[in-house]
Amino acid sequence: MVIVYRSNTGFTKQYAEMLGKAEKMKVYSLTQAGELDQGTEVFFMGPLMAGHITGVDQAVKRFQVKGVCGVGMSPASQQVLDTLSKANYVPGAPIFYLQGGWAPKKVGWIKRRMVNMVTRSMRQALREKGSRRTPQEQKQLDFLEKGGSFVAFEHLSPIRTWMQEQQPQK
Ligand SMILES: Cc1cc2nc3c(=O)[nH]c(=O)nc-3n(C[C@H](O)[C@H](O)[C@H](O)COP(=O)(O)O)c2cc1C
C-alpha cells in the first residue's frame, strides 16, 4: 500500500509525509500518482471542502482505496467523523479524520469568504465575550481570524495502528 494525497494549502501534505516516514511507505501527490499502476492499493488523504474529501473520487476511480482520511479545520470529534463517513463513503475502506489548519492567505477570496461565512457566528460570539474569553477561546478566535496549524504527529496514532493491522495480509 502507498499513500496518495491531495493538498491545497499544505496541511494534508505535511500529514502524508509524516505518515509515510513513520510507516516507511511511499508518498505520492495525486498528480505524481499518475505513474502508479491502475488498481494500486492506496491510503488516500485529502482536504475537506464543504464536507467533501477533495480528490477522493479520482482516487477511487484509479486505485484500490483501502483507507481514506479527510483533513479539515475543525477539532476532531465523533460527530465530525460520523458526518464525514456519511458524505464520503468508500466501500470497504475505513475513514479517518485529522485536524489540519486554516491558511486564509493561501486560498482565493471566494473560498476565504465561503469559510468566513461558515465560521461567522462562532467568531462573533467569541469576539463579543471580550475580556471574558478564556485563553482557549482566544486561541480559537486567533485561529479563525488569522489562521494557524493543528498538525501534530500524535494525531496519526489511530491511522498508524490500523496500518500496522493491515500488514500481515500484505
Ligand atoms: C472552500 C473551503 C471549504 C472548507 N470546508 C471545510 C469543511 O467542510 N470542514 C472542515 O473541517 N474544514 C473545511 N475547510 C478547511 C480545510 O479543509 C483545511 O484548511 C485543511 O486543513 C486544508 O488542507 P490542505 O492544507 O491540505 O489543503 C474548508 C476550506 C476551504 C477553503
The ligand as a Tripos MOL2 file, in Angstrom:
@<TRIPOS>MOLECULE
LIG
   31    33     1     0     0
SMALL
NO_CHARGES

@<TRIPOS>ATOM
      1 C1        -13.7610   26.3860    0.4510 C.3       1 LIG1
      2 C2        -13.3200   25.6580    1.6840 C.ar      1 LIG1
      3 C3        -14.2020   24.7880    2.3300 C.ar      1 LIG1
      4 C4        -13.8120   24.1210    3.5010 C.ar      1 LIG1
      5 N1        -14.6940   23.2660    4.1080 N.ar      1 LIG1
      6 C5        -14.3220   22.6360    5.2540 C.ar      1 LIG1
      7 C6        -15.2140   21.7390    5.9080 C.ar      1 LIG1
      8 O1        -16.3120   21.4490    5.4420 O.2       1 LIG1
      9 N2        -14.8120   21.1740    7.0780 N.ar      1 LIG1
     10 C7        -13.5750   21.4490    7.6390 C.ar      1 LIG1
     11 O2        -13.2740   20.9190    8.7210 O.2       1 LIG1
     12 N3        -12.6970   22.2630    7.0190 N.ar      1 LIG1
     13 C8        -13.0390   22.8600    5.8530 C.ar      1 LIG1
     14 N4        -12.1460   23.6890    5.2030 N.ar      1 LIG1
     15 C9        -10.7950   23.8750    5.7690 C.3       1 LIG1
     16 C10        -9.7510   22.9650    5.1030 C.3       1 LIG1
     17 O3        -10.2300   21.6610    4.9490 O.3       1 LIG1
     18 C11        -8.4950   22.9490    5.9810 C.3       1 LIG1
     19 O4         -7.9100   24.2440    5.9380 O.3       1 LIG1
     20 C12        -7.4840   21.8780    5.5660 C.3       1 LIG1
     21 O5         -6.5330   21.7470    6.5980 O.3       1 LIG1
     22 C13        -6.7840   22.2190    4.2550 C.3       1 LIG1
     23 O6         -5.8650   21.1950    3.9430 O.3       1 LIG1
     24 P1         -4.7070   21.4430    2.8830 P.3       1 LIG1
     25 O7         -3.7490   22.4490    3.5040 O.co2     1 LIG1
     26 O8         -4.0500   20.1230    2.7100 O.co2     1 LIG1
     27 O9         -5.3090   21.9540    1.6290 O.co2     1 LIG1
     28 C14       -12.5090   24.3460    4.0380 C.ar      1 LIG1
     29 C15       -11.6240   25.2040    3.3730 C.ar      1 LIG1
     30 C16       -11.9970   25.8600    2.2100 C.ar      1 LIG1
     31 C17       -11.0240   26.7740    1.5340 C.3       1 LIG1
@<TRIPOS>BOND
     1     1     2 1
     2     2     3 ar
     3     2    30 ar
     4     3     4 ar
     5     4     5 ar
     6     4    28 ar
     7     5     6 ar
     8     6     7 ar
     9     6    13 1
    10     7     8 2
    11     7     9 ar
    12     9    10 ar
    13    10    11 2
    14    10    12 ar
    15    12    13 ar
    16    13    14 ar
    17    14    15 1
    18    14    28 ar
    19    15    16 1
    20    16    17 1
    21    16    18 1
    22    18    19 1
    23    18    20 1
    24    20    21 1
    25    20    22 1
    26    22    23 1
    27    23    24 1
    28    24    25 2
    29    24    26 1
    30    24    27 1
    31    28    29 ar
    32    29    30 ar
    33    30    31 1
@<TRIPOS>SUBSTRUCTURE
     1 LIG1         1 GROUP 0 **** ****
